Amino acid sequence: MKYNLIISVLIISCFTSLAAQESVLVNIDDVYPREIIVQGFELPQAGDIEINASGIQQEDGKRKYILGTCWILSAESREVVWRFTPDDTRRRKREPETQKVKIELPPGIYEVYYASYPYINIHYNWDDYSHREHGFFGTFFEWLFGNHRGRDGYWLSDSEYHKFHITVRGVGKSLARQQVLDNQAKIHQKSFINIQGHWDEEYEFQGFEVTNTATVQLYAIGELREDGQYDYGWIVNTENRERVWEMDYRNTEHAGGANKNRQIIENITLEPGRYAIYYVTDDSHSPQKWNAPPPYDPYFWGITLSSEKTMGTIKKFDYEPLKKDREIISLTRMRDDQYESEGFSLNKSMQIHVYAIGEGRSREMFDYGWIIDANTRETVWEMTYRNTVHAGGALKNRLYDGIIQLPAGNYIAGYLTDGSHSYRHWNDSPPLNSNYWGLTLLIPDGSQMDRDAISAYKEEDDPSRLAVITRVRNHEHIQEKFSLTTDGDVRIYAVGEGLRGKMYDYAWIEDLQTGRVVWEMTYRMTNHAGGAKKNRSYNDVIRLEKGDYQVVYETDDSHAYNSWNDSPPIDPAGWGIIISKVM
């Protein structure tokens, strides 16, 4: 009897202990609009959990309403193991729907989220209903009576919001919000690169070097739509400036919540080399303040690289994208209606890092840069819509970031803006690196810092120049004399205005001894000079006998340097004529 009594007591104690462990692991209620709450739990062993949740998700054929929803993530895999899925998303009556389910989960740590956010086209009245729209008393009485309406005219009372909840029961350990975030920090520490976009208007980057071919896992979440990228990341080879990976709408999938939340999980292979990883955010919709339902993994908004097999193969280094000590030319912080140019000489063939930000849309550039050969006046590089990528902010912000090879010679770099959307005069969202609006030329990372190979070039000091008439304005008639001591070849470079077979701004050369015109700029001998169709240019070599000459350039009453009535040419400062000896 004594032993039976002891066994009975032990059995009862065991059952009592197990029953005590089966408790509420998570309880989230009283969820307010524009609020996201996270708690968690840990299961020491596989087992069932019971979920009791209430929320509102509806569709009306055109729009989707997510007023209150919840889900559970695996902390290790970051995968959704359960989410609130209403039985009927098209029911007419909008009131909280309750679900009670039981699911089996393996041992591990789990994160439970509840988010009460409108979809992208619904906003609650205390954020968006201003006194200007409703007046002070209108706003006050809406607040007083506790009704919060979306722009579609639907009213939802506070009592309905208080019905939003999720309760999780099971055998395990409860985790408070801070414990969940601390565990996420441990996960981040396991990755060799982690850039979190927790704030609006962030521009973050990190350099890393790969010593042997490595395969890494990339996990990124951001804001992207078919029409553009807003919060996103990319990886660039710092030596050749090639983008080896980029996050865009096509290679991502829906990340939960608003349709614009996108994510990607993939393995990428990196060859030995030096790289930089970037992540940028725009001015809205981030963990700082969501303007629509957040993604399922809101605190991993950003980009993470991790791998267990690359220890010692990958190491980080301090990376500065545009080093001041490597600058050759800097035409930046360009304002409206501004033109700047600067010359440079190379005494040997060199690679040049070109970094340019400007404005372009519909396959046309409006603020842009270029490089011309100072001797031949040929364009050796030009910023076009096709060779640029989105620069962040407004879709019309464009970026060129690449390496070009230039032979030894003299060059002129130029940059031109139109009358709107430039540094500190933005008419839309500025680009990510707005201080560099303009053109910057640098010695590339990884290249030898050979400053002796680079020097300044000034056209006025060029001994090959015979006559220069440039930057000509309206109503001008300018003359300049030059002489040749021997017969020789001269290069003529002229830019002017011509349309339908006739020239309006043009040049000619007269022999001073005979008074005869030995060369004249006609429409048929010119080519399109970029910009408006009427911009025309001549660039060729002719033979002149020794003697004295006079070059004349004449303009009409419209469309000349700094007085354009249509798009200027690629080389606006060249509006006029330059005559040079062929050396």
DADAMO-V294321 format. One record per run of one state. SS is the DSSP state (alpha for helix, beta for strand, coil for the rest). FROM is the first residue (numbers start at 1). TO is the last residue. If there is no record, write none. Layout:
# DADAMO-V294321
ss->SS from->FROM to->TO
ss->SS from->FROM to->TO
This chain:
# DADAMO-V294321
ss->coil from->1 to->1
ss->alpha from->2 to->21
ss->beta from->22 to->28
ss->coil from->29 to->34
ss->beta from->35 to->43
ss->coil from->44 to->46
ss->beta from->47 to->59
ss->coil from->60 to->63
ss->beta from->64 to->74
ss->coil from->75 to->79
ss->beta from->80 to->83
ss->coil from->84 to->96
ss->beta from->97 to->105
ss->coil from->106 to->107
ss->beta from->108 to->116
ss->coil from->117 to->124
ss->alpha from->125 to->128
ss->coil from->129 to->130
ss->alpha from->131 to->144
ss->coil from->145 to->146
ss->beta from->147 to->149
ss->coil from->150 to->154
ss->beta from->155 to->157
ss->alpha from->158 to->161
ss->coil from->162 to->164
ss->beta from->165 to->171
ss->coil from->172 to->172
ss->beta from->173 to->175
ss->coil from->176 to->176
ss->alpha from->177 to->190
ss->coil from->191 to->192
ss->beta from->193 to->196
ss->coil from->197 to->202
ss->beta from->203 to->210
ss->coil from->211 to->213
ss->beta from->214 to->225
ss->coil from->226 to->227
ss->beta from->228 to->237
ss->coil from->238 to->242
ss->beta from->243 to->246
ss->coil from->247 to->252
ss->beta from->253 to->254
ss->coil from->255 to->260
ss->beta from->261 to->270
ss->coil from->271 to->272
ss->beta from->273 to->280
ss->coil from->281 to->285
ss->beta from->286 to->286
ss->coil from->287 to->288
ss->beta from->289 to->289
ss->coil from->290 to->297
ss->alpha from->298 to->300
ss->coil from->301 to->301
ss->beta from->302 to->306
ss->coil from->307 to->313
ss->beta from->314 to->317
ss->coil from->318 to->323
ss->alpha from->324 to->326
ss->beta from->327 to->331
ss->coil from->332 to->338
ss->beta from->339 to->346
ss->coil from->347 to->349
ss->beta from->350 to->361
ss->coil from->362 to->363
ss->beta from->364 to->373
ss->coil from->374 to->378
ss->beta from->379 to->382
ss->coil from->383 to->388
ss->beta from->389 to->390
ss->coil from->391 to->396
ss->beta from->397 to->406
ss->coil from->407 to->408
ss->beta from->409 to->416
ss->coil from->417 to->421
ss->beta from->422 to->422
ss->coil from->423 to->424
ss->beta from->425 to->425
ss->coil from->426 to->433
ss->alpha from->434 to->436
ss->beta from->437 to->442
ss->coil from->443 to->450
ss->alpha from->451 to->453
ss->beta from->454 to->457
ss->coil from->458 to->458
ss->alpha from->459 to->461
ss->coil from->462 to->464
ss->beta from->465 to->469
ss->coil from->470 to->476
ss->beta from->477 to->484
ss->coil from->485 to->487
ss->beta from->488 to->499
ss->coil from->500 to->501
ss->beta from->502 to->511
ss->coil from->512 to->516
ss->beta from->517 to->520
ss->coil from->521 to->526
ss->beta from->527 to->528
ss->coil from->529 to->534
ss->beta from->535 to->544
ss->coil from->545 to->546
ss->beta from->547 to->554
ss->coil from->555 to->571
ss->alpha from->572 to->574
ss->beta from->575 to->581
ss->coil from->582 to->583
